[in-house]
Amino acid sequence: MTERLGRGSAPVTEAKELAAGAQEGGPQPETEDPSGEKEMSPEEKEGDRAGSFLVRQALSYMEAHFAEKLTLQEVADACYVSQWHLSKLLNRHTGKSFYDILHSLRIRAARKLLEDPSLRIGDVCERVGYADTAHFARVFKKMVGMSANEYRNSL
């Protein structure tokens, strides 16, 4: 069963107010600031805020569920957006793909668990959401620069 994250009434109300204000003033011409960059129109700013909200919602869901088998589709469903849209938002706002973020969360948790010498590396692998120990080993070495065993011995 997928936990769904609902939207609060405050952001929706704020979005309606901003949308109404933008309609009253009509289309806003794009202007440039002294740095030479174009300012965002109110519609673009609102879209950016909405995207940022969805990204925060998705990241929160991922942090709560990273140890489970987690897919982009499941996170997108929990945020009520398409997986394509969520993927684009994650890339735009974090500069990372869904799986890069998921691996980062899992490896951070694995590093903490490896501090406990009573846990076997296979147990750590399972606790952070990897079903395949070889895949965990590849991802850990790629992200940390050493194997999980070498990391544990360096503590």
N, C-alpha and C positions, 0 to 999 in steps of 0.2 A: 504494500500500500504506500503510495507516494504522499508525503506530507506537502501540503500546498501552502504557499505563503500568500496571504491576502494583502491587498493594498489598503492602506489606512485612508481615512476620509480627508485628512489634512492635505496631503499632496494633491489629491484630486481637486479639492476646493481651490488650492493655490493655482493649479494648472488651469482651471476654468477661469479664474480671475485674470490670469496672465493672458489667456487666449482672448477673453472679452476686451481687455485693454488694448491688445494688438489690433483687434478688429475696429475699435473706435478710431484709432489713429490712422488706419489705412496702411498700405504697404510702406515700409520704411526703406529709404534708400541706403545702400551700403556706403559706409564712410571709411576712411582710412585713418588710423591713429598715427602719431609721429614716427613710430617704428616702421611704418610702411605696410603693416599687416591690416587686412580688412577686418572691421568690426563685424561681429555676428548680428544678424537681425534678431528681433525678439523671438521669432519662430525657431530660428536655429538654436538660440540659447535655451529655449524651453525643451526642444528636442534633446539637447545635450544634457540638461538636468534630468529629464526622464530616463535617458540612457544610463546616466550615472546612477540613478536610483535602482534601475534594473540590474546593473553590474554589482552594486552593493548587496542587493537581494540575492543574486546568484552566488556571490562569494560567501555570503553568510550560510547559505544552504550547503555549499560545498564544504565549508569548514565543519559543519555539523554532521555531514554524511560521508566524508572522504574515506572512512574505513570500510564502507560498504562498496559493493559493485556499483559504480556510479557512471552514468553516461550523460553526454551533452543533452540528449533528448529528455532524460529524467529531470535535469536541472531546468531546462527550458519549460517543461510542463509545470514545474513548481512555480515558475515565474510568469506563467501565462503568455509566453512568447514562442515563436518558432525557433527551432535550433539554429537555423541559418542566421536569424536576427541576433540571437544571443551570442553566437560565435563572432559575428562582426562587432558587436558592442564590446565584448571582452577584449578582442584584438585592439580596438580603437582606444579603450580606456586604460588597459593594463599593458599593452604591447606584447601580451603573451597569448598563446592559444589555450583552449580549454584544458587540453592534456598537460601542457606545461604547468599550468596553475595547479592541477590535480596532483601531478608528480611532486611539485614543490611542497604542497601541504603534507603529502604522505612521507616524503623524505625528512622533512622537519620533525614530524612525529617519530619517525624511525630513529633519528639521531638521539632524541630524548630517551626512547626505550632502550637503546643500545648501552646507555649508562648503567643499566641493571644487568650485572654479569650472570644472574640466574636465568635470564631469558635467552633461549637459543635464537640464532639468527632467523631460522625458519618460523619461529613463533612471532618474532618482531614483524617479519614479512607479512604474515597472515593478519596480525593486529592492525596494520596500517592499510590493509585493503588489497594487497597483491596476492593473487591465487598461485602465481608461478614464481618460485624462488629465483630461477635463472633471470627472469625479467626484472625482478626486484634488484638483483645483483648488478645487472647492466645499468639500470636507471640510477642506482645509488652511486656507482663508480663514475658515471658521466656527470652527475650533479655535484658530488663531493670531492671527486678527484682521487679517491682511494676506495678500496673495497670496504664492506661493512665490518669485516673482521679486522682489517687494518685500522679502521676508524676506532673500533672498540679498544684495540690494543694501544692506541695513541692517547686514550683518556687517562 
